[in-house]
Amino acid sequence: MHSVNLIESFSDFKEIKNIDKATLMSIIDDVFRSMIIKKYGTDKNFDIIVNPDKGDVEMYKNRTIVDDEFAEDSFDYDENKHISLTDAHKIDDSFEIGEEVTEPVSMEEFGRRSVLSLRQNLVQKVLELEKNEIYNKYKERVGEVITAEVYQVWKKEIMMVDDEGNELILPRTEQIPTDFFKKGDTVKAVVLKVDMKNATPVILLSRTSPVFLERLFETEVPEIADGLITIKKIVREPGERAKVAVESYDERIDPVGACVGMKGSRIHGIVRELKNENIDVINFTSNAQLLIQRALSPAKITNITLDDVNLRAQVYLKPDQISLAIGKGGFNIKLAGKLTGYELDVYREAEEEIIDEEDVDLEEFSDEIEAAVIEELKLIGCDTAKDVLKLTQEELVRRTKINAETIEEVRAILASEFDAEQE
């Protein structure tokens, strides 16, 4: 049999991913020609026909007909290139000297060892090319959001597969702290980087990168996708808080309003995807003082003194605004500093003493403490966590309409905030 069936040697040609038919045929041709050269010393008078749809290969040897005397006596006679007229007539009586005889070549002529070596080379070359194609494909997709399925969950990373079965890795360090995934879950993430290790592409994803948040905004806000609104900078504390500075060159467009959407319709989906990460969208400005003021929202700033040489800013606020500026866990002031590029020092208005940045406004605990309870505590002058903790449980019960059990729970929540920071 002159055709060589290769389907059994590796996965069916028709189902190989990422490799086009022409490239695959070229690889097969190269491997077979290498085998022919090894046996015959040349491949110039051989034809190779590859049929990737069927998964077979046909080989033919072309020889020129010479007279019997040349075949017997000439040193130039080469049985791989020439065939005597007598031998040619055994194939077909009509052949004449100078014509070309084409004969099928059987794999049996090469021997079992050569066939095994060919199959190994073929598999290796196809796999190498496939890996290179995957690498190049994802190298071009760095910064793009993709959706993949969780295939395996490990302690330090999650292995996922895309719709073509390619393996992707989401490291624990690139997951939002509250992320929890199990096998079969569909996960959205941004392609962070692509490396080649041991000739295998390693595709790393991220859900904590600012680029991930930027791409989510591009998806949810058409004006950003269309270039009418520009995202100038994004800073994140994944799962906790993010600040996004946006700008529009069209005065008719409110960039903040467009990003948030009617009643928060546009930003809600992003917040859900980021596991309830608080997102502050602010209007970008090249005026450093105004940018700092906006970045420290919701706190109201009384005055700012800038040191443009050392990129430091002294921010003065009224006492009831300090904890708002600092924010729960200090995230608000930390992110404001990253967004503006200034190191921010918070001062109580008209005083030269830096304020304790650990205190936190009660409003920052609205997701854990009921609004009515916070309001009741504010009525007795307790605006911050430390204001509450300074008073005993008995005094808080006596001065408010809150029961002892709730007071105990509130104090535990507030105390745990400072315990976590100390750890």
Sine and cosine of phi, psi and omega as CSV:
sin_phi,cos_phi,sin_psi,cos_psi,sin_omega,cos_omega
0.00,0.00,0.81,-0.59,-0.13,-0.99
-1.00,0.00,-0.27,0.96,0.05,-1.00
-1.00,-0.02,0.55,-0.84,-0.05,-1.00
-0.93,-0.37,0.90,-0.43,-0.01,-1.00
-1.00,0.05,0.82,-0.57,-0.09,-1.00
-0.93,-0.38,0.02,1.00,-0.06,-1.00
-0.85,0.52,-0.62,0.79,-0.04,-1.00
-0.95,0.30,-0.34,0.94,-0.06,-1.00
-0.98,0.21,-0.42,0.91,0.11,-0.99
-0.28,-0.96,0.00,-1.00,-0.11,-0.99
-0.82,0.57,0.56,-0.83,-0.03,-1.00
-0.74,0.68,0.76,-0.65,-0.02,-1.00
-0.77,0.64,-0.63,0.78,-0.11,-0.99
-0.92,0.39,-0.32,0.95,-0.09,-1.00
-0.95,-0.31,0.12,0.99,0.02,-1.00
-0.94,0.33,0.77,-0.64,-0.07,-1.00
-1.00,0.10,0.47,-0.88,0.21,-0.98
0.92,0.39,0.02,1.00,-0.01,-1.00
-0.87,-0.50,0.83,-0.56,-0.01,-1.00
-0.97,0.24,0.31,-0.95,-0.11,-0.99
-0.87,0.49,-0.66,0.75,-0.04,-1.00
-0.89,0.45,-0.67,0.74,0.01,-1.00
-0.91,0.41,-0.68,0.74,0.00,-1.00
-0.87,0.48,-0.69,0.72,0.01,-1.00
-0.89,0.46,-0.62,0.79,0.01,-1.00
-0.90,0.44,-0.66,0.75,0.02,-1.00
-0.89,0.46,-0.74,0.68,-0.03,-1.00
-0.88,0.48,-0.70,0.72,0.01,-1.00
-0.86,0.52,-0.71,0.70,-0.01,-1.00
-0.88,0.48,-0.70,0.72,-0.04,-1.00
-0.90,0.43,-0.68,0.74,0.00,-1.00
-0.93,0.38,-0.62,0.79,0.00,-1.00
-0.92,0.40,-0.58,0.81,0.06,-1.00
-0.88,0.47,-0.64,0.77,0.01,-1.00
-0.92,0.39,-0.65,0.76,0.01,-1.00
-0.90,0.43,-0.71,0.71,0.00,-1.00
-0.88,0.48,-0.65,0.76,-0.01,-1.00
-0.88,0.48,-0.58,0.82,-0.04,-1.00
-1.00,0.03,-0.69,0.72,-0.14,-0.99
-0.97,-0.25,-0.18,0.98,0.01,-1.00
1.00,0.04,-0.24,0.97,0.03,-1.00
-0.40,-0.92,0.35,-0.93,0.07,-1.00
-0.83,-0.56,0.18,0.98,-0.13,-0.99
-0.92,0.40,-0.52,0.85,-0.02,-1.00
-0.97,-0.23,0.43,0.90,0.03,-1.00
-0.89,-0.46,0.63,-0.78,0.11,-0.99
-0.93,-0.36,0.68,-0.73,0.05,-1.00
-0.85,-0.53,0.82,-0.58,0.00,-1.00
-0.91,-0.41,0.89,-0.46,-0.03,-1.00
-0.97,-0.24,0.77,-0.64,0.05,-1.00
-0.86,-0.51,1.00,0.04,-0.07,-1.00
-0.91,0.42,-0.42,0.91,0.01,-1.00
-0.92,0.39,-0.61,0.79,0.02,-1.00
-1.00,-0.04,-0.36,0.93,-0.03,-1.00
0.99,0.17,0.49,0.87,0.04,-1.00
-0.79,-0.62,0.25,-0.97,-0.02,-1.00
-0.72,-0.70,0.68,-0.73,0.07,-1.00
-0.89,-0.45,0.66,-0.75,0.02,-1.00
-0.86,-0.52,0.66,-0.75,0.02,-1.00
-0.73,-0.68,0.64,-0.77,0.04,-1.00
-0.95,-0.30,0.78,-0.63,-0.01,-1.00
-0.96,-0.28,0.84,-0.55,0.01,-1.00
-0.79,-0.61,0.56,-0.83,0.00,-1.00
-1.00,0.01,0.69,-0.73,0.00,-1.00
-0.98,0.19,0.80,-0.60,0.03,-1.00
-0.84,-0.54,0.31,-0.95,0.01,-1.00
-0.94,0.34,0.34,-0.94,-0.10,-1.00
-0.89,0.45,-0.55,0.83,-0.03,-1.00
-0.91,0.42,-0.68,0.73,0.04,-1.00
-0.89,0.45,-0.64,0.77,-0.02,-1.00
-0.91,0.41,-0.53,0.85,-0.07,-1.00
-1.00,0.02,-0.58,0.82,-0.19,-0.98
-0.93,-0.36,-0.38,0.93,-0.12,-0.99
-0.99,0.14,0.67,-0.74,0.08,-1.00
-0.95,0.32,-0.33,0.95,-0.02,-1.00
-0.99,0.14,-0.13,0.99,0.00,-1.00
-0.93,0.37,0.77,-0.63,0.03,-1.00
-0.77,-0.64,0.91,-0.41,-0.09,-1.00
-0.89,0.45,-0.30,0.95,0.06,-1.00
-0.99,0.17,-0.35,0.94,-0.03,-1.00
-0.92,-0.38,-0.43,0.90,-0.08,-1.00
-0.88,-0.48,0.39,-0.92,0.11,-0.99
-0.61,-0.79,0.69,-0.72,-0.02,-1.00
-0.94,0.35,0.40,-0.92,-0.01,-1.00
-0.88,0.48,-0.62,0.79,0.00,-1.00
-0.88,0.48,-0.73,0.69,0.01,-1.00
-0.92,0.40,-0.56,0.83,0.01,-1.00
-0.92,0.39,-0.62,0.79,0.00,-1.00
-0.92,0.40,-0.39,0.92,0.06,-1.00
-0.92,0.40,-0.44,0.90,0.02,-1.00
-1.00,0.07,-0.73,0.69,-0.01,-1.00
-0.40,-0.91,0.82,-0.57,-0.06,-1.00
-0.90,0.44,-0.35,0.94,-0.09,-1.00
-0.99,0.12,-0.13,0.99,-0.03,-1.00
-0.90,0.44,0.56,-0.83,0.05,-1.00
-0.79,-0.62,0.32,-0.95,0.00,-1.00
-0.86,0.51,0.70,-0.72,0.01,-1.00
0.99,-0.13,-0.32,0.95,0.04,-1.00
-0.98,0.21,0.20,-0.98,-0.04,-1.00
-0.94,-0.34,0.71,-0.70,0.05,-1.00
-0.96,-0.28,0.80,-0.61,0.03,-1.00
-0.95,-0.33,0.82,-0.57,-0.03,-1.00
-0.79,-0.62,0.62,-0.78,0.07,-1.00
-0.93,0.37,0.56,-0.83,0.04,-1.00
-0.95,-0.31,0.79,-0.62,-0.01,-1.00
-1.00,-0.04,0.55,-0.84,0.03,-1.00
-0.89,0.45,-0.40,0.92,0.00,-1.00
-0.87,0.49,-0.42,0.91,-0.02,-1.00
-0.92,0.39,-0.37,0.93,-0.10,-1.00
-1.00,-0.05,-0.34,0.94,0.00,-1.00
1.00,0.00,0.41,-0.91,-0.09,-1.00
-0.88,0.48,-0.65,0.76,-0.05,-1.00
-0.90,0.43,-0.65,0.76,0.02,-1.00
-0.91,0.41,-0.61,0.79,0.01,-1.00
-0.91,0.41,-0.69,0.73,0.03,-1.00
-0.89,0.46,-0.67,0.74,0.01,-1.00
-0.90,0.44,-0.65,0.76,0.02,-1.00
-0.87,0.49,-0.73,0.69,-0.02,-1.00
-0.88,0.47,-0.66,0.75,0.03,-1.00
-0.89,0.46,-0.71,0.71,0.01,-1.00
-0.89,0.45,-0.64,0.77,-0.01,-1.00
-0.90,0.43,-0.74,0.67,0.01,-1.00
-0.87,0.49,-0.71,0.70,-0.03,-1.00
-0.88,0.47,-0.72,0.70,-0.03,-1.00
-0.91,0.41,-0.64,0.77,0.01,-1.00
-0.91,0.42,-0.69,0.72,0.00,-1.00
-0.91,0.43,-0.65,0.76,0.02,-1.00
-0.88,0.47,-0.72,0.70,-0.01,-1.00
-0.91,0.42,-0.65,0.76,0.00,-1.00
-0.88,0.47,-0.67,0.74,0.03,-1.00
-0.90,0.43,-0.64,0.77,0.03,-1.00
-0.91,0.42,-0.62,0.78,0.02,-1.00
-0.91,0.42,-0.66,0.75,0.03,-1.00
-0.89,0.45,-0.70,0.72,0.01,-1.00
-0.85,0.52,-0.77,0.63,-0.05,-1.00
-0.90,0.43,-0.62,0.79,0.00,-1.00
-0.89,0.46,-0.74,0.67,-0.04,-1.00
-0.98,0.20,-0.40,0.91,0.07,-1.00
-0.88,0.48,-0.58,0.81,0.02,-1.00
-0.98,0.22,-0.26,0.97,-0.05,-1.00
-0.98,-0.20,0.14,0.99,0.06,-1.00
-0.86,0.51,0.76,-0.65,-0.05,-1.00
1.00,-0.02,0.01,1.00,0.00,-1.00
-0.98,-0.19,0.63,-0.78,0.04,-1.00
-0.99,0.11,0.75,-0.66,0.05,-1.00
-0.78,-0.62,0.32,-0.95,0.07,-1.00
-0.89,-0.45,0.79,-0.62,-0.03,-1.00
-0.68,-0.73,0.25,-0.97,-0.03,-1.00
-0.97,-0.23,0.69,-0.73,0.02,-1.00
-0.93,0.37,0.82,-0.57,-0.03,-1.00
-0.97,-0.24,-0.62,0.78,-0.01,-1.00
-0.47,-0.88,0.65,-0.76,-0.01,-1.00
-0.92,-0.38,0.85,-0.53,0.08,-1.00
-0.88,-0.47,0.12,-0.99,-0.07,-1.00
-0.91,0.42,-0.68,0.73,-0.10,-0.99
-0.99,-0.15,-0.19,0.98,-0.02,-1.00
-0.30,-0.95,0.24,-0.97,0.05,-1.00
-0.87,-0.49,0.75,-0.66,0.07,-1.00
-1.00,-0.06,0.77,-0.64,0.00,-1.00
-0.79,-0.61,0.26,-0.96,0.06,-1.00
-0.76,-0.64,0.62,-0.78,0.06,-1.00
-1.00,0.07,-0.10,-0.99,-0.08,-1.00
-0.94,0.33,-0.15,0.99,0.06,-1.00
-0.97,-0.24,0.07,1.00,0.03,-1.00
1.00,0.08,0.13,0.99,0.04,-1.00
-0.96,0.27,0.62,-0.78,-0.05,-1.00
-1.00,0.10,0.70,-0.71,0.01,-1.00
-0.77,-0.64,0.50,-0.87,-0.05,-1.00
-0.86,-0.51,0.76,-0.65,0.12,-0.99
-0.91,-0.41,0.99,-0.13,-0.02,-1.00
-0.90,0.44,0.44,-0.90,0.03,-1.00
-0.86,0.52,-0.60,0.80,-0.02,-1.00
-0.92,0.40,-0.31,0.95,0.00,-1.00
-0.97,-0.24,0.18,0.98,0.05,-1.00
-0.98,-0.19,0.52,-0.85,0.10,-0.99
-0.92,0.39,0.69,-0.72,-0.08,-1.00
-0.73,0.68,-0.56,0.83,-0.03,-1.00
-1.00,-0.04,0.08,1.00,0.05,-1.00
-0.89,0.46,0.68,-0.73,0.12,-0.99
-0.59,-0.80,0.90,-0.43,-0.04,-1.00
-0.84,-0.55,0.50,-0.86,0.08,-1.00
-0.78,-0.63,0.24,-0.97,-0.05,-1.00
-0.82,0.57,0.73,-0.68,0.01,-1.00
0.99,-0.13,-0.26,0.96,0.02,-1.00
-0.93,0.38,0.54,-0.84,0.10,-0.99
-0.99,-0.11,0.80,-0.60,-0.10,-1.00
-0.83,-0.55,0.67,-0.74,0.06,-1.00
-0.97,-0.23,0.73,-0.68,-0.01,-1.00
-0.38,-0.92,0.22,-0.98,0.02,-1.00
-0.98,-0.20,0.58,-0.81,0.07,-1.00
-0.96,0.29,0.92,-0.40,-0.10,-1.00
-0.99,0.10,-0.80,0.60,0.05,-1.00
-0.32,-0.95,0.32,-0.95,-0.02,-1.00
-0.76,-0.65,0.82,-0.57,0.03,-1.00
-0.86,-0.51,0.31,-0.95,0.11,-0.99
-0.90,-0.43,0.92,-0.39,0.00,-1.00
-0.85,-0.53,0.82,-0.57,-0.04,-1.00
0.79,0.61,0.70,0.71,0.04,-1.00
0.89,0.45,0.31,0.95,0.02,-1.00
-0.84,-0.54,0.77,-0.64,0.01,-1.00
-0.94,0.35,0.74,-0.68,0.05,-1.00
-0.91,-0.41,0.92,-0.38,-0.08,-1.00
-0.97,-0.26,0.91,-0.41,-0.04,-1.00
-0.98,-0.20,0.72,-0.70,0.03,-1.00
-0.94,-0.33,0.27,-0.96,0.03,-1.00
-0.54,-0.84,0.60,-0.80,0.15,-0.99
-0.90,-0.43,-0.06,1.00,-0.03,-1.00
-0.98,-0.21,-0.22,0.98,-0.04,-1.00
-0.92,0.40,0.63,-0.77,0.10,-1.00
-0.85,0.53,-0.46,0.89,0.01,-1.00
-0.89,0.45,-0.58,0.81,0.02,-1.00
-0.87,0.49,-0.72,0.69,0.02,-1.00
-0.90,0.43,-0.64,0.77,0.01,-1.00
-0.87,0.49,-0.69,0.72,-0.01,-1.00
-0.93,0.38,-0.56,0.83,0.05,-1.00
-0.90,0.43,-0.64,0.77,0.05,-1.00
-0.90,0.44,-0.65,0.76,0.01,-1.00
-0.88,0.47,-0.56,0.83,0.00,-1.00
-0.95,0.30,-0.66,0.75,-0.11,-0.99
-1.00,0.07,-0.42,0.91,-0.10,-1.00
-0.90,-0.44,0.98,-0.21,-0.04,-1.00
-0.84,0.55,-0.57,0.82,-0.03,-1.00
-0.89,0.45,-0.51,0.86,0.05,-1.00
-0.96,0.28,-0.71,0.71,0.01,-1.00
-0.87,0.49,-0.56,0.83,-0.02,-1.00
-1.00,0.10,-0.11,0.99,0.02,-1.00
1.00,0.07,0.10,1.00,0.02,-1.00
-0.97,0.24,-0.47,0.88,0.08,-1.00
-0.85,-0.52,0.71,-0.71,0.00,-1.00
-0.93,-0.37,0.73,-0.68,0.13,-0.99
-1.00,0.08,0.91,-0.41,-0.06,-1.00
-0.99,0.14,-0.63,0.78,-0.01,-1.00
-0.29,-0.96,0.55,-0.84,0.07,-1.00
-0.75,-0.66,0.73,-0.69,0.14,-0.99
-0.79,-0.62,0.59,-0.81,-0.09,-1.00
-0.66,-0.75,0.53,-0.85,0.30,-0.95
-0.87,-0.49,1.00,-0.02,-0.22,-0.98
-0.75,0.67,0.78,-0.63,0.02,-1.00
1.00,0.10,-0.22,0.97,-0.03,-1.00
-0.94,-0.35,-0.91,0.41,-0.10,-0.99
-0.44,-0.90,0.48,-0.88,0.08,-1.00
-0.62,-0.79,0.49,-0.87,0.09,-1.00
-0.81,-0.59,0.76,-0.65,-0.05,-1.00
-0.82,-0.57,0.88,-0.48,0.04,-1.00
-0.99,-0.11,0.83,-0.56,-0.05,-1.00
-0.83,-0.56,0.38,-0.93,-0.04,-1.00
-0.54,-0.84,0.55,-0.84,0.08,-1.00
-0.75,-0.67,0.69,-0.72,0.03,-1.00
-1.00,0.03,-0.08,1.00,0.05,-1.00
-0.98,-0.18,0.92,-0.38,-0.07,-1.00
-0.88,0.47,-0.34,0.94,-0.02,-1.00
-0.98,0.21,-0.23,0.97,-0.04,-1.00
-0.97,-0.24,0.79,-0.62,0.12,-0.99
-1.00,0.00,0.97,-0.25,-0.11,-0.99
-0.89,0.46,-0.62,0.78,0.00,-1.00
-0.92,0.38,-0.74,0.68,0.00,-1.00
-0.87,0.48,-0.64,0.77,0.00,-1.00
-0.91,0.41,-0.61,0.80,-0.02,-1.00
-0.95,0.30,-0.59,0.81,-0.02,-1.00
-0.98,0.21,-0.65,0.76,0.00,-1.00
0.99,0.11,0.23,-0.97,0.01,-1.00
-0.88,0.48,0.87,-0.50,-0.03,-1.00
0.82,0.58,0.53,0.85,0.05,-1.00
0.97,0.23,0.29,0.96,-0.10,-0.99
-0.86,0.50,-0.59,0.81,-0.05,-1.00
-0.99,0.16,-0.60,0.80,-0.10,-1.00
-0.99,0.11,-0.34,0.94,-0.04,-1.00
-0.86,0.51,-0.68,0.73,-0.01,-1.00
-0.89,0.45,-0.61,0.79,0.02,-1.00
-0.92,0.39,-0.70,0.72,0.00,-1.00
-0.87,0.49,-0.67,0.75,0.02,-1.00
-0.89,0.45,-0.69,0.72,-0.01,-1.00
-0.89,0.47,-0.54,0.84,-0.02,-1.00
-1.00,-0.09,0.37,0.93,0.07,-1.00
0.84,0.54,0.78,0.63,0.07,-1.00
0.90,0.43,0.53,0.85,0.11,-0.99
-0.92,0.40,0.78,-0.63,0.04,-1.00
-0.95,0.32,0.79,-0.62,-0.04,-1.00
-0.87,-0.48,0.89,-0.46,0.07,-1.00
-0.99,-0.14,0.88,-0.48,0.06,-1.00
-0.97,-0.23,0.83,-0.55,-0.04,-1.00
-0.80,-0.61,0.42,-0.91,0.07,-1.00
-0.97,0.26,0.83,-0.56,0.02,-1.00
-0.96,0.28,0.54,-0.84,0.11,-0.99
-0.51,-0.86,0.51,-0.86,0.04,-1.00
-0.99,0.15,-0.14,0.99,0.08,-1.00
-0.98,0.22,0.95,-0.32,-0.12,-0.99
-0.86,0.51,-0.68,0.74,-0.02,-1.00
-0.88,0.47,-0.71,0.71,-0.03,-1.00
-0.93,0.37,-0.60,0.80,0.01,-1.00
-0.91,0.42,-0.67,0.74,0.04,-1.00
-0.88,0.47,-0.67,0.74,0.00,-1.00
-0.87,0.50,-0.70,0.71,0.00,-1.00
-0.94,0.34,-0.60,0.80,-0.05,-1.00
-0.92,0.39,-0.49,0.87,-0.02,-1.00
-1.00,0.04,0.06,1.00,0.07,-1.00
-0.81,0.58,0.60,-0.80,0.26,0.97
-1.00,0.02,0.10,0.99,-0.01,-1.00
-0.94,0.33,0.57,-0.82,0.05,-1.00
-0.98,-0.18,0.85,-0.53,-0.10,-1.00
-1.00,-0.06,0.67,-0.74,0.02,-1.00
-1.00,0.08,-0.70,0.72,-0.06,-1.00
-0.37,-0.93,0.46,-0.89,0.03,-1.00
-0.72,-0.69,0.74,-0.67,0.11,-0.99
-0.91,-0.42,0.85,-0.53,-0.08,-1.00
-0.98,-0.18,0.62,-0.78,0.18,-0.98
-0.88,-0.47,1.00,-0.03,-0.11,-0.99
-0.94,0.34,-0.38,0.93,0.00,-1.00
-0.94,0.33,-0.76,0.65,-0.02,-1.00
-1.00,-0.09,0.04,1.00,0.00,-1.00
0.79,0.61,0.79,0.61,0.10,-0.99
-0.84,-0.54,0.47,-0.88,0.02,-1.00
-0.68,-0.73,0.76,-0.65,0.11,-0.99
-1.00,-0.08,0.88,-0.47,-0.07,-1.00
-0.94,-0.33,0.85,-0.52,-0.03,-1.00
-0.96,-0.26,0.76,-0.65,-0.02,-1.00
-0.68,-0.74,0.36,-0.93,0.13,-0.99
-0.95,0.33,0.46,-0.89,-0.07,-1.00
-0.78,0.63,-0.63,0.78,-0.06,-1.00
-0.97,0.23,-0.10,1.00,0.00,-1.00
-0.98,-0.22,-0.22,0.98,-0.10,-0.99
-0.89,0.45,-0.74,0.67,-0.03,-1.00
-0.92,0.39,-0.49,0.87,0.07,-1.00
-0.92,0.40,-0.66,0.75,0.00,-1.00
-0.90,0.43,-0.63,0.77,-0.02,-1.00
-0.96,0.28,-0.70,0.72,0.05,-1.00
0.98,0.18,0.27,-0.96,0.01,-1.00
-0.88,0.48,0.81,-0.59,-0.01,-1.00
0.95,0.30,0.10,0.99,-0.02,-1.00
0.97,0.23,0.18,0.98,-0.10,-0.99
-0.94,0.35,-0.56,0.83,-0.07,-1.00
-0.90,0.45,-0.76,0.66,-0.02,-1.00
-0.95,0.31,-0.56,0.83,0.01,-1.00
-0.89,0.45,-0.73,0.68,-0.01,-1.00
-0.95,0.32,-0.56,0.83,0.05,-1.00
-0.88,0.48,-0.64,0.77,0.04,-1.00
-0.89,0.45,-0.68,0.73,0.01,-1.00
-0.92,0.40,-0.61,0.79,-0.04,-1.00
-0.93,0.36,-0.66,0.75,-0.08,-1.00
-1.00,0.03,-0.35,0.94,-0.03,-1.00
1.00,0.09,0.09,1.00,0.01,-1.00
-0.95,-0.32,0.57,-0.82,0.16,-0.99
-0.99,0.11,0.85,-0.53,-0.14,-0.99
-0.98,-0.19,0.82,-0.57,0.09,-1.00
-0.95,-0.32,0.82,-0.57,-0.06,-1.00
-0.99,-0.10,0.76,-0.65,0.01,-1.00
-0.81,-0.59,0.53,-0.85,0.16,-0.99
-0.96,0.29,0.66,-0.75,-0.08,-1.00
-0.78,0.63,0.75,-0.66,0.07,-1.00
0.92,0.38,0.25,0.97,0.07,-1.00
-0.84,-0.55,0.43,-0.90,-0.04,-1.00
-0.98,-0.19,0.12,0.99,-0.07,-1.00
-0.99,-0.13,0.78,-0.62,0.02,-1.00
-0.92,0.38,0.69,-0.72,-0.06,-1.00
-0.99,0.13,0.54,-0.84,0.09,-1.00
-0.87,0.50,0.91,-0.41,-0.07,-1.00
-0.99,0.17,0.00,1.00,-0.07,-1.00
-0.99,0.13,-0.38,0.92,-0.05,-1.00
-0.93,0.37,0.51,-0.86,-0.10,-0.99
-0.73,-0.69,0.72,-0.69,0.04,-1.00
-0.90,0.44,0.62,-0.79,-0.02,-1.00
-0.86,0.50,-0.49,0.87,-0.01,-1.00
-0.87,0.49,-0.43,0.90,0.00,-1.00
-0.93,0.36,-0.22,0.97,-0.01,-1.00
-0.97,-0.23,0.30,0.96,-0.09,-1.00
-0.88,0.47,-0.37,0.93,0.03,-1.00
-0.99,0.16,-0.20,0.98,-0.02,-1.00
-0.90,-0.44,-0.45,0.90,-0.04,-1.00
-0.88,-0.47,0.71,-0.70,-0.03,-1.00
-0.88,0.48,0.57,-0.82,-0.04,-1.00
-0.86,0.51,-0.62,0.78,-0.02,-1.00
-0.90,0.44,-0.59,0.81,0.01,-1.00
-0.93,0.36,-0.70,0.71,0.03,-1.00
-0.86,0.50,-0.69,0.72,-0.02,-1.00
-0.89,0.46,-0.65,0.76,0.00,-1.00
-0.90,0.43,-0.64,0.77,0.02,-1.00
-0.93,0.37,-0.59,0.81,0.00,-1.00
-0.93,0.38,-0.49,0.87,0.00,-1.00
-0.90,0.44,-0.41,0.91,0.02,-1.00
-0.98,-0.22,0.29,0.96,0.09,-1.00
1.00,0.03,0.17,0.98,0.02,-1.00
-1.00,-0.09,1.00,-0.04,-0.02,-1.00
-1.00,-0.06,-0.35,0.94,-0.06,-1.00
-0.82,-0.57,0.19,-0.98,0.00,-1.00
-0.87,0.50,-0.69,0.72,-0.05,-1.00
-0.94,0.33,-0.46,0.89,0.08,-1.00
-0.87,0.49,-0.65,0.76,-0.01,-1.00
-0.95,0.32,-0.71,0.71,-0.08,-1.00
-0.93,0.36,-0.33,0.94,0.03,-1.00
-0.94,0.34,-0.44,0.90,-0.03,-1.00
-1.00,-0.07,0.52,-0.85,0.02,-1.00
-0.97,0.24,0.29,-0.96,0.00,-1.00
-0.88,0.47,-0.66,0.75,-0.01,-1.00
-0.88,0.47,-0.65,0.76,-0.03,-1.00
-0.93,0.36,-0.62,0.78,0.01,-1.00
-0.92,0.40,-0.62,0.78,0.03,-1.00
-0.91,0.41,-0.65,0.76,-0.05,-1.00
-0.92,0.38,-0.63,0.78,-0.13,-0.99
-1.00,0.01,-0.23,0.97,-0.01,-1.00
-0.85,-0.53,0.04,-1.00,0.06,-1.00
-0.99,-0.14,0.33,0.94,-0.06,-1.00
-1.00,-0.07,0.69,-0.72,-0.02,-1.00
-0.96,0.28,0.31,-0.95,-0.10,-1.00
-0.87,0.49,-0.63,0.77,-0.03,-1.00
-0.89,0.45,-0.68,0.73,0.01,-1.00
-0.92,0.39,-0.66,0.75,0.03,-1.00
-0.86,0.51,-0.67,0.74,-0.01,-1.00
-0.89,0.45,-0.68,0.74,0.02,-1.00
-0.90,0.44,-0.68,0.73,-0.01,-1.00
-0.88,0.47,-0.72,0.70,-0.01,-1.00
-0.89,0.45,-0.60,0.80,0.00,-1.00
-0.91,0.41,-0.67,0.74,0.01,-1.00
-0.89,0.46,-0.72,0.70,-0.03,-1.00
-0.92,0.39,-0.66,0.75,-0.02,-1.00
-0.91,0.41,-0.60,0.80,-0.03,-1.00
-0.91,0.42,-0.46,0.89,0.04,-1.00
-0.88,0.48,-0.70,0.71,-0.03,-1.00
-0.98,0.22,-0.53,0.85,0.07,-1.00
-0.89,0.45,-0.64,0.77,-0.02,-1.00
-0.91,0.41,-0.62,0.79,0.00,-1.00
-0.92,0.39,-0.60,0.80,-0.02,-1.00
-0.94,0.35,-0.55,0.84,0.04,-1.00
-0.92,0.40,0.00,0.00,0.00,0.00
